[in-house]
Amino acid sequence: MSTPVQLTDVRKVYGTGPGAVDALAGVTYGFAAGTFTAVMGPSGSGKSTLLHCAAGLDSPTSGDVQLAGRSLRGLDETALTELRREQVAFVFQSFNLMPALTVRQNVVLPLTLAGKAPDDAWVTEVIRRVGLGERSKHRPSELSGGQQQRVAIARALAGRTAITFADEPTGALDTTTALEVLTLLRDQSRELGQTIAMVTHDPVAASYADRVVFLVDGQIVAETTHPTPEAVAAHLAQLSNRNTPNPT
């Protein structure tokens, strides 16, 4: 099995001197093809930093990141942009929608920019499955925050890229839509062989993944497969207790 995303001894340090903070403290991990991985941990554990470094949106202080078989070390911004455009889709907490475009136009925009013809039937299906079938001609200003998040998710899935990075993709969604979106992400991984890495704080969302990776203080401290909401919640509680100072 190939590993489209590989981090090797990745460190990310913010600041210098005594005030320096290790957001990532030597992470080595591979996201295998066709797997759906949830990344979890306490606030400030390095989850989003891990995602950003893995996606080439941020440069590690040291270590190496390989994306789609290519090392990101030394690539200029043009080469990084081309690589991400061809291989990667993103769902982040900021929606980054174009206000003048309709839902459907926003969804196909990455394909248009890449000079690719969208699969119209698939685009229609993705928009329907995120619950926006009746709003494909609406503009972002006519949508709620949760609906705008669904557009961002549909946009990420429409291109059927090899890799999708998602940072709290269901945080702004109602429970029913969130579960539909998580099912769609899982299906993308299993049916199309897509590699999906998702940061979440929600044990239910994490249970849709094949495996869960737990971060504490910028380091991977545990991993579990075939997660259930109860098992994930229990593991998070153990990590929280471990980091809580004993009263004196």
C-alpha positions in Angstrom: 0.0 0.0 0.0 1.4 3.4 -1.0 1.7 6.3 1.4 0.6 9.6 -0.3 1.4 11.6 2.8 4.6 10.9 4.8 6.0 13.0 7.6 9.5 12.2 8.9 10.8 13.7 12.1 8.8 16.9 11.4 9.3 19.7 13.9 7.6 23.1 13.9 8.9 25.8 16.3 7.2 29.1 16.8 9.3 31.9 18.2 12.9 31.9 19.4 14.8 31.8 22.6 13.2 31.0 25.9 9.8 31.8 24.5 10.0 29.3 21.7 7.1 26.8 21.4 7.3 23.4 19.8 4.0 23.0 18.0 5.3 19.7 16.5 8.1 17.9 18.3 9.5 15.3 15.9 6.4 13.7 14.3 6.9 10.7 12.0 3.8 9.3 10.5 2.4 8.1 7.2 -1.2 8.4 5.9 -1.7 5.4 3.6 -3.7 5.4 0.4 -7.3 4.7 0.8 -7.4 5.4 4.5 -9.5 7.8 6.6 -7.6 9.1 9.6 -8.8 11.3 12.4 -6.3 13.5 14.3 -7.3 14.3 17.8 -5.8 15.8 21.0 -6.2 18.5 23.6 -6.3 22.2 22.5 -2.9 23.3 21.5 -1.6 19.8 20.9 -0.5 20.6 17.4 -3.4 19.1 15.4 -3.9 21.9 12.9 -0.2 22.5 12.6 0.3 18.9 11.7 -2.4 19.2 9.0 -0.9 22.4 7.6 2.6 21.0 7.4 1.4 17.8 5.8 -0.6 19.7 3.2 2.3 22.0 2.4 0.5 25.1 3.6 3.2 25.6 6.3 6.8 24.7 6.3 8.3 22.6 9.1 11.3 24.0 11.0 13.0 20.7 10.3 12.2 17.2 9.0 10.7 16.2 5.7 7.2 16.0 4.3 6.4 14.0 1.2 3.1 14.7 -0.6 2.0 12.3 -3.4 5.5 10.9 -3.5 7.3 14.2 -3.7 9.4 15.9 -1.0 8.2 19.4 -0.2 11.6 20.5 0.9 12.9 23.3 -1.2 9.9 23.6 -3.5 9.0 27.2 -4.3 5.4 28.5 -4.0 4.6 28.0 -7.6 5.6 24.3 -7.5 3.7 23.8 -4.2 0.6 25.4 -5.7 0.7 23.2 -8.7 1.3 20.0 -6.6 -1.6 20.9 -4.3 -3.9 21.8 -7.2 -3.3 18.4 -8.8 -3.3 16.1 -5.8 -5.0 17.8 -2.8 -8.4 19.1 -1.7 -9.0 21.1 1.5 -11.8 21.6 3.9 -10.8 24.2 6.5 -12.7 26.2 9.1 -12.7 29.3 6.9 -14.9 28.6 3.9 -13.0 30.6 1.3 -15.9 30.9 -1.0 -16.1 33.4 -3.9 -19.0 35.7 -3.1 -19.9 36.4 -6.7 -20.2 32.7 -7.7 -23.1 30.4 -7.1 -22.9 27.2 -5.1 -22.2 25.1 -8.2 -19.7 27.5 -9.6 -17.8 27.5 -6.3 -17.8 23.8 -6.2 -16.2 23.4 -9.6 -13.9 26.4 -9.3 -10.7 24.3 -8.5 -11.4 22.1 -11.5 -11.9 25.2 -13.7 -8.6 26.8 -12.4 -6.8 23.5 -13.2 -8.2 23.4 -16.7 -10.2 20.2 -16.0 -13.7 19.5 -17.2 -16.0 18.7 -14.2 -18.0 15.5 -14.1 -21.4 17.2 -14.1 -23.2 14.2 -12.8 -20.8 13.7 -9.9 -20.9 17.4 -9.0 -24.7 17.3 -8.9 -24.5 14.2 -6.7 -22.1 15.7 -4.3 -24.1 18.9 -4.0 -27.2 16.8 -3.3 -25.5 14.7 -0.7 -24.4 17.7 1.3 -28.0 18.9 1.3 -27.8 21.8 -1.1 -29.5 20.3 -4.1 -32.2 23.0 -4.1 -29.6 25.8 -3.6 -27.1 25.2 -6.3 -27.8 28.6 -7.9 -27.6 30.5 -4.6 -24.6 32.7 -3.7 -22.7 32.5 -0.4 -24.5 35.6 1.0 -27.8 33.8 0.6 -26.6 30.8 2.7 -26.1 30.2 6.4 -22.7 29.5 7.9 -23.5 25.8 8.0 -24.6 25.8 4.4 -21.4 27.6 3.3 -19.4 24.9 5.1 -21.3 22.3 3.0 -20.3 24.1 -0.2 -16.6 23.9 1.0 -17.0 20.2 1.6 -18.7 19.6 -1.8 -15.9 21.6 -3.5 -13.2 19.4 -1.9 -15.0 16.2 -2.9 -16.0 17.2 -6.4 -12.5 16.8 -7.9 -11.8 13.3 -6.6 -8.3 14.2 -5.7 -5.9 11.7 -4.2 -5.7 13.4 -0.8 -8.2 15.5 1.2 -7.2 17.4 4.4 -10.1 18.5 6.6 -9.9 20.7 9.7 -13.1 20.4 11.8 -15.2 19.9 8.7 -18.5 19.2 10.5 -18.1 21.8 13.3 -20.7 24.2 11.8 -23.2 21.5 10.7 -26.3 20.1 12.3 -26.1 16.5 13.4 -28.0 15.0 10.5 -25.9 16.8 7.8 -22.7 16.2 9.7 -23.3 12.4 9.7 -24.1 12.5 6.0 -20.9 14.4 5.3 -18.9 12.0 7.4 -20.4 9.1 5.5 -19.5 10.7 2.2 -15.9 11.2 3.3 -15.7 7.6 4.4 -17.2 6.4 1.1 -14.7 8.6 -0.8 -11.9 6.8 1.0 -13.2 3.3 0.6 -14.7 3.4 -2.9 -12.2 5.8 -4.6 -9.0 5.0 -2.6 -8.8 8.6 -1.4 -6.5 9.4 1.5 -8.3 11.6 4.0 -6.8 13.3 7.1 -9.3 15.0 9.4 -8.7 17.0 12.5 -11.7 16.8 14.9 -12.5 17.2 18.6 -15.7 15.1 18.2 -15.5 11.4 19.1 -18.6 10.7 17.0 -16.9 12.2 13.9 -13.7 10.3 14.7 -15.6 7.0 14.8 -16.3 7.3 11.1 -12.5 7.1 10.4 -10.5 3.9 10.0 -8.0 5.0 12.7 -7.5 7.8 15.2 -4.1 9.4 15.9 -3.8 11.2 19.3 -1.4 14.2 19.7 -0.2 15.6 23.0 2.4 18.5 23.1 3.2 18.1 19.4 3.9 14.4 19.6 1.9 11.3 18.5 1.3 9.4 21.7 -1.3 6.8 20.6 -3.2 5.4 17.7 -6.3 3.2 17.6 -8.1 1.4 14.7 -11.8 0.6 14.3 -12.7 3.5 16.7 -16.0 3.8 18.5 -17.3 7.1 20.0 -17.0 5.6 23.5 -13.5 4.3 23.0 -12.3 7.6 21.5 -13.9 9.6 24.4 -12.3 7.4 27.0 -8.9 7.8 25.3 -9.3 11.6 25.3 -10.2 11.5 28.9 -7.1 9.5 29.8 -5.0 12.0 27.9 -6.6 14.9 29.6 -6.1 13.4 33.0 -2.5 12.7 32.2 -1.9 16.3 31.5 -3.7 17.6 34.6 -1.3 18.5 37.4 -1.9 16.7 40.7 -3.1 19.0 43.4 -0.6 19.8 46.1 
